[in-house]
Amino acid sequence: MRATKEYRLACTEEAQKIVDKLTLEQKVWLMSGNIDMSKMTPDMIAKMTEEMSKDENHYNVTPYAAGGLEEYGVPPMLFADGPRGVVCGNWKSTCFPVSMARGATFDPDLEEKVGHCIGQEVRAYGGNLFAGVCINMPYNPGWGRSQETYGEETFQIGKMGAALVRGVQDEDIIACVKHYAFNDMENARFKCSVTCDQRTEQEVFLPHFKDCVDAGAASIMSSYNRYNGVQCGHHNYLLRQVLKKEWDFDGFVMSDFCWGVRDTVEAANGGQDMEMMWTQWFGDRLVKAVQDGFVPEERINEAALRIVRTLIAFDKDHKEYDMSVVGCPEHIAVAKKVAEEAITLIKNEDVLPLKRSETKKLALIGKLANTAIIGDHGSSWVRPPYVVTPEEGLKKANPDCEVIFNDGSDLESAKKLAKEADAVIFVVGYNYDDEGEYVSEDEVSNYIGSIGGDRKNGLGLHADEVELLKQVGPLNKKSAAVLVGGNMIMMTEWYDCVNAVLMAYYPGMEGGTALAEILYGDVNPSGKLPYVVPYKESDLPYVDWEATDQYYEYYHGYTRLEKNGVKPLVPYGFGLSYTTFAITDPAVRKTEDSLVVTAKVRNTGDRDGDEVVQVYIGFENSAVDRPVKQLRGFQRVSLKAGEEKTVEITVPLEKLKWYDPPYRVWRLEQMEYNVYVGSSADPKDLVATSVTL
């Protein structure tokens, strides 16, 4: 049984009968996290400190409870974090590639499978809610936590997030979508107020949240930051007007942990349904606020109904799983498949795939080459039973090859090794110290130092890695740089110094295996960049990562570059293969509520492979300021060598509309739309047709 929205609403009468029996104190109890604050400090220390990574008391080692009234048949909400797997447990959970890597697959069907795996593991740990549908959009790729989302394009984020929602909730686990909204900075997330105009709000930063609500998401987590000066966890406009009224969201809203609620009356009246993870502002304070007339009891009744209805709907005849599914071979196989589809080949000048018969001595250079590179050590930190490093993967993939590791710190020894080797693989980029969730000393009472955060030194590689690639890369004609990181990494300084470039993201527990398979050609690379790579950082919007006020413009990423006529180093949606594809014969027909775009795709090479066919809609004829074009459809297709298929991609007319702020309505322009079909956002990779509406 899947607790669909329709099924949940059918539980309204039953839930209302329960709520009608409750005292004010019991209803407020449902709205409150059950963790004792005095017990939280060690958890937070463990969460943020690598030295305690094996301690049984780490963050979310067991599901965190809120509410629950067993005597009325209402189970507690039992929270398990994510998104690259289930945070609970010690060295057992399946660690999938980070969401940014999964975004690079452009494969919603595979992401739905990931959701099934995660949902099963949440249930095995005893949880009933997965808070790992992270869909905030990186306004600037320096956002330290952007590894937890799918890319820079609202349409693609929405499609992938909705797929994860469906997969998780098919396993009778509540999917919690976060962080609503405008949470695209890490260091300043507790103090910054974001502002933007209403078209930017509605067209750029909110659509992917609505996509997940439309997919049936049963919970939303509000964010720490402020929007237009108001705390997002208190925000009547965002929570009550947009989410609950305009989008008809039927589930419950929870606050982000510990500091997501800052005022009792403002939060309760603003639409916050649940304070997590301990009770500071709700509980007794909320009871008194109701008794004193500052919060109408109707607000409490509404929140209690939403919570009870959701919990009992997901509790009825739910699927049960034991710990045998956690980190099971089937789930690990899915994690490996994701890594294989995600790793993106950006450049290849007759280097890859490596031939085993010609590769007897392989230089593996870079400090990340023999480390477990799975991402952030904040709230998304999954502890798998093992992690395959690039070194381990390469040694296993070709046992007859001597793999010699060099950390790159001594340039002279690295140069010598590169000259002697048959090929050179550099592994460079970031780890959890460079980017990730940020918590400072002030936020945990001076118990720990700060970690992660937004990228501190720009968007490029560390200076020593840039120098390594510049000096050592040209010394071997078969040199490939493997980039590790949660978002775009600038490449201009060293791009011409190596003959191949791959983006590995943070590829999960089987990342080293998948990387080696791709380097040796056992797997044909098929990932596509879910972001643009500019020549200059100044081509992207500026963000002050310590700001108390930040304005978001309408344009960012590839739409900003295109609007400004700036050519990128690597376009959005780009990724090479070991075969070649031709996309021809685009056509489009109108239906009542959509455009149906078709095209022929042919594998013109000698290897089987996958192509991601992308549909962009051009708005050059618009009477209002709009992007040159935007991604509005995509489909992954597998083709054997020489095979041709016709793909059909549906573009909802809703996704062609623009928002008219004075009237608060969406409008579909009557004009000619250009329709582009191809393999990336680059005009040379697209074929065009048009349609008039």
Secondary structure as UniProt FT lines:
FT   HELIX           5..10
FT   HELIX           12..21
FT   HELIX           24..30
FT   STRAND          32..33
FT   HELIX           37..48
FT   HELIX           50..52
FT   TURN            53..54
FT   TURN            56..57
FT   TURN            59..60
FT   STRAND          64..66
FT   HELIX           70..72
FT   STRAND          77..81
FT   HELIX           99..105
FT   HELIX           108..124
FT   TURN            125..126
FT   STRAND          129..134
FT   TURN            141..142
FT   TURN            144..145
FT   HELIX           146..148
FT   HELIX           154..170
FT   TURN            171..172
FT   STRAND          174..180
FT   TURN            181..182
FT   TURN            187..191
FT   STRAND          193..195
FT   HELIX           198..200
FT   HELIX           201..205
FT   HELIX           207..214
FT   TURN            215..216
FT   STRAND          219..222
FT   STRAND          226..227
FT   TURN            228..229
FT   STRAND          230..231
FT   HELIX           232..234
FT   HELIX           236..246
FT   STRAND          252..254
FT   TURN            257..259
FT   HELIX           264..270
FT   STRAND          274..275
FT   HELIX           284..291
FT   TURN            292..293
FT   HELIX           297..315
FT   TURN            316..317
FT   HELIX           323..325
FT   TURN            326..327
FT   HELIX           329..342
FT   STRAND          344..348
FT   HELIX           356..358
FT   STRAND          361..365
FT   TURN            367..370
FT   TURN            379..380
FT   HELIX           390..397
FT   TURN            399..400
FT   STRAND          402..406
FT   HELIX           411..420
FT   STRAND          423..429
FT   TURN            432..434
FT   HELIX           441..444
FT   TURN            445..446
FT   HELIX           463..472
FT   HELIX           473..475
FT   STRAND          479..484
FT   TURN            492..494
FT   HELIX           495..497
FT   STRAND          500..503
FT   TURN            509..510
FT   HELIX           511..519
FT   TURN            520..521
FT   HELIX           537..539
FT   TURN            545..546
FT   STRAND          549..551
FT   HELIX           557..563
FT   TURN            564..565
FT   TURN            572..573
FT   STRAND          581..590
FT   STRAND          594..603
FT   STRAND          609..618
FT   TURN            620..621
FT   STRAND          629..639
FT   TURN            641..642
FT   STRAND          644..652
FT   HELIX           653..656
FT   STRAND          658..660
FT   HELIX           661..663
FT   STRAND          665..667
FT   STRAND          672..678
FT   HELIX           683..685
FT   STRAND          686..692
//
